[in-house]
Amino acid sequence: MLSPQLLVLFGSQTGTAQDVSERLGREARRRQLCCRVQALDSYPVVNLINEPLVIFVCATTGQGDPPDNMKGFWKFIFRRNLPSTSLCQMDFAVLGLGDSSYAKFNFVAKKLHRRLLQLGGSALLPVCLGDDQHELGPDATIDPWLRDLWEKVLGPHAVPLDLGVTAPAVPWPSRFTLQLLQEAPRKCSEELSVAGTDPQGPPSELQPFLAPMVTNQRVTGPSHFQDVRLIEFDISGSGISFAAGDVVLIQPENAASRVQQFCQLLGLDPDQHFMLQPQEPGVPCPERLPQPCSVRRLVSQYLDISSVPRRSFFELLACLSPHELEREKLLELSSARGQEELCEYCTRPRRTILEVLCDFPHTASAVPPAYLFDLIPPIRPRAFSIASSLLAHPERLQILVAVVQYRTRLKEPRRGLCSSWLASLDPGQGPVQVPLWVRSGGLKFPETRDTPVILVGPGTGVAPFRAAIQERVARGQIGNVLFFGCRQRDQDFYWEAEWKELQERGCLTLITAFSREQEQKVYVQHRIREQGPLVWELLERRGAHFYLAG
């Protein structure tokens, strides 16, 4: 590997920026460049002054916000007291991932690019603005930008002629070596690693609380098209506290039937244990996996086999394929010209990694286990609005979950991983524990006693407002106006009895819209218009705060 050191730093919310960063790392190694890939908040930011060459890959979330795993970096880099020559020896490039349907499209990447210039850094290229809305996805912008990047990087830091670039069809080394153990370990490390048994501070992603599920109740009518669940967890002894507007993150698992199918396809024994070892310095082993770990634990709790594969999946799979016909097809799907076909085969119908492996059985059976960590992304936690207040339900946490299920042109319906897993759990059949932790949300409610709130919560969007109303009523704040909308009063009117009781006590003004109960569809926006004088009175005369959750 050559000098100089290339550093790729990413801020990722859903995994796309991390996937692009890992692709950058692979392409760098193919060009014989030393390369480290790290999340921004795991990198000691003070070391940036010593880095000659850095590529930043940043997603934009919400209304122009940085992802969670770069918030510490974001705060530091915008300190006013940083000298304007701080980064004068650094060449950099910024690759942004965003969605042009939002007003603040790629806001984080643009702002970071300007800030790095202010601190004396030299931009190799204009900022790349990847767009989720493009019919070919962000790759439409990323591919040409990367070609320009390698020309710039290899210009001043040329590869010696005798090295050249590794051919795309040659697999790059796996990030880890995986050693299968002949015997199961005596002490079960998987039991020892269960979080919540010896908590260091409040529960977190690396140390979630295993919350006992108390109830899992369907709250939509039997004939309603959607299965919606009110789920309650017992959080006593967890150290978890939350306020209205906060969110709970849940780490889901793959269904046992899918785990079995995956193991059969790849010829893996789910009960066998293995040890992992990083191949490169500075690359940690996945912190969520114990050492040693069983194949079953890896596939059920870590590998996201139900996700829709990205282009890099096909690229690596083609390198690993011993079957000529399958390899040709995989190379086609991973090529620049094959992106429309990939979209048609995979992205539009939401075909999963497991289903793709079923379509390429000779390749699947030849995948070395060590490459699973390069091929398949980890399962991401899912966030849900908390639907209860600790003031009304001490030591309990409730969520309202719409079970995701929809059809595409594929035979099998598409199912949401987390919502389907939660719906399948039945605490009536025996103890059920769900790994979870809490983080503060984007909704903050007024603390002053006399400030009213107008809450617009159609469907399951009403969940955070139930928490807010419970909290406010417990504190004697009675200026609560709720616009609630659903299809039919007798099918999906969540918490009807609770709202009516609060109305009778004078703690709530409830205005409903049942869209399917009359010929003309009526939605919450129609009710807001009808109640215009009340809304204006609250906003203009009484300084009300207005909230909307979808």
Long-range contacts (C-beta under 8 A, 24 or more apart in sequence): 1-29, 1-32, 1-33, 1-34, 2-32, 2-33, 2-34, 2-157, 2-159, 2-160, 2-163, 3-34, 3-157, 4-33, 4-34, 4-52, 4-53, 4-157, 5-34, 5-35, 5-36, 5-51, 5-52, 5-53, 6-33, 6-34, 6-35, 6-36, 6-53, 6-54, 6-55, 6-153, 7-35, 7-36, 7-38, 7-43, 7-51, 7-53, 7-54, 7-55, 8-35, 8-36, 8-37, 8-38, 8-54, 8-55, 8-57, 9-38, 9-39, 9-40, 9-43, 9-54, 9-55, 9-56, 9-57, 9-73, 10-37, 10-38, 10-39, 10-40, 10-56, 10-57, 10-58, 10-69, 10-70, 11-39, 11-40, 11-56, 11-57, 11-58, 11-59, 11-66, 11-67, 11-69, 11-70, 11-73, 11-74, 11-108, 12-39, 12-57, 12-59, 12-67, 12-69, 13-59, 13-61, 13-67, 13-68, 13-69, 14-59, 14-380, 15-377, 15-378, 15-380, 16-59, 16-97, 16-138, 16-310, 17-57, 17-58, 17-59, 17-67, 17-97, 18-377, 19-310, 19-312, 19-377, 20-57, 20-95, 20-97, 20-130, 20-138, 20-142, 21-55, 21-57, 22-312, 22-374, 23-312, 24-55, 24-57, 24-95, 24-146, 26-172, 26-312, 27-146, 27-150, 29-166, 29-172, 29-173, 30-165, 30-166, 30-168, 30-172, 31-150, 31-153, 31-154, 31-159, 31-165, 31-166, 32-159, 32-163, 32-164, 32-165, 32-166, 33-153, 33-157, 33-159, 36-280, 36-282, 38-282, 39-69, 39-70, 40-69, 40-70, 40-72, 40-73, 41-69, 41-70, 41-71, 41-72, 41-73, 42-69, 43-73, 45-72, 45-73, 45-76, 45-77, 48-86, 48-87, 48-90, 49-86, 49-87, 49-89, 49-90, 51-90, 52-89, 52-90, 52-91, 53-90, 53-91, 53-92, 53-153, 53-157, 54-90, 54-91, 54-92, 55-92, 55-93, 55-94, 55-95, 55-149, 56-92, 56-93, 56-94, 56-95, 56-109, 56-112, 56-116, 57-95, 57-97, 58-94, 58-95, 58-96, 58-97, 58-108, 58-109, 58-112, 59-96, 59-97, 59-98, 59-108, 60-96, 60-97, 60-98, 60-99, 60-102, 60-104, 60-105, 60-106, 60-107, 60-108, 60-109, 62-442, 63-102, 63-103, 63-104, 64-102, 64-103, 64-104, 64-107, 64-108, 65-108, 66-108, 67-108, 68-439, 74-108, 77-112, 77-115, 77-116, 77-119, 78-115, 82-119, 83-119, 84-118, 84-119, 84-120, 85-119, 85-120, 86-119, 86-120, 87-116, 87-119, 87-120, 87-121, 88-120, 88-121, 90-116, 90-120, 90-121, 90-122, 91-121, 91-122, 91-123, 91-124, 92-116, 92-121, 92-122, 92-123, 92-124, 93-123, 93-124, 93-125, 93-127, 93-128, 93-149, 93-152, 94-123, 94-127, 94-128, 95-127, 95-128, 95-130, 95-142, 95-145, 96-127, 96-128, 96-129, 96-130, 97-130, 97-132, 97-138, 98-129, 98-130, 98-131, 98-132, 99-131, 99-132, 99-133, 100-131, 100-132, 100-133, 101-133, 105-129, 105-131, 106-130, 106-131, 124-149, 124-152, 124-153, 125-149, 125-152, 135-340, 135-343, 136-339, 136-340, 136-343, 137-339, 137-343, 137-347, 139-311, 139-339, 140-339, 143-336, 168-315, 168-319, 169-318, 169-319, 169-331, 170-319, 171-316, 171-319, 171-320, 171-371, 172-316, 172-319, 172-374, 173-279, 174-279, 174-368, 174-370, 174-371, 174-373, 174-374, 175-278, 175-279, 175-280, 175-283, 175-373, 175-374, 176-276, 176-277, 176-278, 176-279, 176-283, 176-285, 176-370, 176-373, 177-276, 177-277, 177-279, 177-370, 178-274, 178-275, 178-276, 178-368, 178-369, 178-370, 178-372, 179-274, 179-275, 179-276, 179-277, 180-272, 180-273, 180-274, 180-369, 181-272, 181-273, 181-274, 181-275, 181-292, 184-271, 184-273, 184-294, 185-273, 185-292, 189-290, 189-291, 189-292, 189-293, 190-290, 190-293, 190-294, 190-297, 192-290, 193-290, 195-435, 196-238, 199-238, 199-239, 201-239, 202-239, 202-240, 202-241, 202-437, 202-438, 203-238, 203-239, 203-240, 203-436, 203-437, 203-438, 204-437, 205-249, 205-251, 205-381, 205-437, 206-287, 206-288, 207-437, 208-251, 208-435, 208-436, 208-437, 209-235, 209-238, 209-239, 209-240, 209-435, 209-436, 209-437, 210-433, 210-434, 210-435, 211-235, 211-238, 211-397, 211-433, 211-434, 211-435, 211-436, 212-427, 212-431, 212-432, 212-433, 213-425, 213-427, 213-432, 213-433, 213-434, 214-396, 214-427, 215-427, 216-422, 216-423, 216-425, 216-426, 216-427, 216-432, 219-400, 219-492, 219-494, 220-491, 220-492, 221-488, 221-490, 221-491, 221-492, 223-491, 224-487, 224-488, 224-491, 224-492, 226-402, 226-403, 226-492, 227-402, 227-403, 227-405, 227-423, 228-400, 228-401, 228-402, 228-403, 228-460, 228-492, 228-494, 229-400, 229-401, 229-403, 229-422, 229-423, 230-387, 230-398, 230-399, 230-400, 230-494, 231-398, 231-399, 231-401, 231-422, 232-388, 232-393, 232-396, 232-397, 232-398, 233-396, 233-397, 233-398, 233-434, 233-436, 234-395, 234-396, 235-395, 235-396, 235-397, 236-395, 240-397, 240-437, 240-438, 241-390, 241-438, 242-386, 242-390, 242-397, 242-438, 243-440, 243-471, 244-386, 244-389, 244-443, 244-445, 244-464, 244-467, 244-468, 244-470, 244-471, 244-472, 245-385, 245-440, 245-441, 245-442, 245-443, 245-444, 245-445, 245-464, 245-467, 245-468, 246-386, 246-438, 246-439, 246-440, 246-441, 246-467, 247-383, 247-384, 247-385, 247-386, 247-438, 247-439, 247-440, 247-441, 248-383, 248-384, 248-386, 248-397, 248-399, 248-436, 248-437, 248-438, 249-381, 249-382, 249-383, 249-384, 249-436, 249-437, 249-438, 249-439, 250-381, 250-382, 250-384, 250-418, 250-422, 250-434, 250-435, 250-436, 251-301, 251-379, 251-381, 251-435, 251-436, 252-379, 252-381, 252-382, 252-417, 252-418, 252-421, 252-422, 253-300, 253-301, 253-379, 253-421, 254-299, 254-300, 254-301, 254-303, 254-305, 254-306, 254-379, 254-417, 254-421, 255-420, 255-421, 255-424, 256-300, 258-305, 258-306, 258-354, 259-296, 259-299, 259-300, 259-305, 261-354, 261-358, 262-299, 262-303, 262-305, 262-354, 262-357, 263-295, 263-296, 263-299, 265-354, 265-357, 265-358, 265-361, 265-364, 265-365, 266-357, 266-364, 266-365, 266-367, 266-369, 267-365, 268-295, 268-299, 268-369, 269-295, 270-294, 270-295, 270-296, 270-299, 271-295, 271-296, 274-298, 274-369, 276-373, 286-373, 286-378, 288-378, 295-369, 298-372, 301-379, 302-378, 302-379, 303-372, 303-376, 303-378, 303-379, 304-353, 304-376, 304-377, 304-378, 304-379, 304-380, 304-417, 305-352, 305-353, 305-354, 305-376, 306-352, 306-353, 306-354, 306-415, 306-417, 307-352, 307-353, 307-376, 307-377, 307-417, 308-346, 308-347, 308-350, 308-351, 308-352, 308-353, 309-346, 309-351, 309-352, 309-353, 309-356, 311-339, 311-342, 313-353, 313-356, 313-375, 313-376, 314-342, 316-371, 316-374, 316-375, 317-360, 317-363, 317-367, 317-375, 320-363, 320-366, 320-367, 320-368, 320-371, 321-360, 321-362, 321-363, 321-366, 322-362, 322-363, 322-366, 323-360, 323-362, 323-363, 323-366, 326-360, 326-362, 326-363, 327-363, 329-360, 330-360, 330-363, 348-408, 349-408, 349-409, 349-410, 350-408, 350-410, 350-414, 351-410, 355-410, 355-412, 379-417, 382-417, 382-418, 382-419, 383-439, 384-463, 385-441, 385-463, 385-464, 385-467, 385-549, 386-438, 386-441, 386-463, 386-464, 386-467, 387-463, 387-464, 387-466, 387-467, 388-466, 388-467, 388-470, 389-467, 389-468, 389-470, 389-471, 389-474, 391-470, 391-471, 391-474, 391-475, 392-470, 392-471, 392-473, 392-474, 393-470, 397-436, 397-438, 399-463, 400-460, 400-462, 400-463, 400-466, 400-494, 401-460, 402-459, 402-460, 443-468, 443-547, 443-549, 445-471, 445-472, 445-545, 445-547, 446-545, 449-475, 449-476, 449-477, 450-479, 450-542, 451-477, 451-479, 451-542, 451-543, 451-544, 451-545, 452-479, 452-480, 452-481, 452-538, 452-542, 452-543, 452-544, 452-545, 453-479, 453-480, 453-481, 453-544, 453-545, 453-546, 453-547, 454-481, 454-483, 454-535, 454-538, 454-539, 454-544, 454-545, 454-546, 454-547, 455-480, 455-481, 455-482, 455-483, 455-547, 455-549, 456-483, 456-524, 456-528, 456-546, 456-547, 456-548, 456-549, 457-482, 457-483, 457-484, 457-548, 457-549, 458-483, 458-484, 458-485, 458-486, 458-513, 458-523, 458-524, 458-550, 459-485, 459-486, 459-492, 459-550, 460-494, 461-548, 461-549, 461-550, 462-494, 462-495, 462-549, 463-549, 464-549, 465-547, 465-549, 466-494, 466-495, 466-498, 468-547, 469-502, 469-507, 469-508, 473-502, 473-507, 473-508, 478-506, 478-507, 478-508, 479-538, 479-542, 479-544, 480-507, 480-508, 480-509, 481-508, 481-509, 481-511, 481-534, 481-535, 481-538, 481-544, 482-508, 482-509, 482-510, 482-511, 483-511, 483-512, 483-513, 483-524, 483-527, 483-528, 483-531, 484-510, 484-511, 484-512, 484-513, 484-524, 485-512, 485-513, 485-514, 485-515, 485-523, 485-524, 485-527, 486-512, 486-513, 486-514, 486-515, 487-514, 487-515, 487-516, 488-514, 488-516, 488-517, 489-514, 489-517, 509-534
